[in-house]
Amino acid sequence: MKVPYFVLFLVVAIISGINPVAAAPFEDAPLQLEKGSETVAEFKASPVIKEIPGFRVRVAGYNIAHARGEESGGFNEIGKPSKLKGIAQLVRNNRIDIVGFTEISQGDLRVLFKNQPKFIAKYLGFHHVYAQNARKGLFLASQGNAIVSRYPILSHTNHKLYRSDEKNEQRSCLEAVIDLGKPGKIRILVAHLSLKADESTKQIEQIWKMVEASAEPVILVGDFNSRPGSDRVKWLSQRMKDTTANLNTTYKNKPDVKIDYHFIKGAWRSGISKVVGFDLDYSDHGCVINDYWLQKTKN
């Protein structure tokens, strides 16, 4: 769908008016977060892990910033169809089985009315679910979380997470049960958390309750907007395994800016995480990938 240039001028003007600091309708300032006291070793290539027992699933978490690219503000806020296609190709080329997307849109003016989760799923021949978290205006801009999976999605629920004020952006966690077939069922959680420490602390506690209640092995991915040294991430790391602990950056390839994570709970063995896509300019975040081997299930 082609959108006249005067309409794009209008959307840029409105977006800039909504948030004159970031020139975007949603919070996007991870570098203003508190810096944790701990640093994490930078990822380095390692030999392929061989002969790990279990059923292997390659999982990714990716904040795609509605496929706008690395730069923000003004016309940079417009989602680009070419970048969206590139994101789908990145998933295919890296042979990813399940992706949890954040900052993705089902269709609005900012992304030229492109149904982004549907496009990616159709390109790959995968299944998908989407849940909206926030919207500005009727058609101006929106964003949410999505799961795109090679395997059937049996059920899904979107959990609205805590916010201290209704004026703050709504954050959510998308939960889905995925059927791997004979190996069994697994539960995938995709979260996009607040920039505010008090909110994200309670949001992580909410998510942990979902994990505790799961009868299936869990993989949690998402943009936490918190660094490894923060008390809330340390708290979760005591309850779930952070399989991205080897990573040093997930945002703009800036050292010590790791704000995207994978956590697991249950009968899993994990590989070594890597980040791809920084050089492709699809988003200001990298795509965080890891391999998981399901050991056993009771379902």
Secondary structure, DSSP 8 states (H G I E B T S, - for coil): ----HHHHHHHHHHHHHH-TTTTSSS---GGGS---S----------------SEEEEEEEEE-GGG--S--SGGGGS--HHHHHHHHHHHHHTT-SEEEEEEE-SS-GGGTT--HHHHHHHHHT-EEEEEEEEEETTTTEEEEEEEEESS-EEEEEEEE---SSTTS---EEEEEEEE-STT-EEEEEEEE--SSHHHHHHHHHHHHHHHHH-SS-EEEEEE-S--TTSHHHHHHHTTSEETTTT-SB-BTT-TTB--EEEEEESSEEE---EEE-GGGTS-SB-EEEEEEEE-----
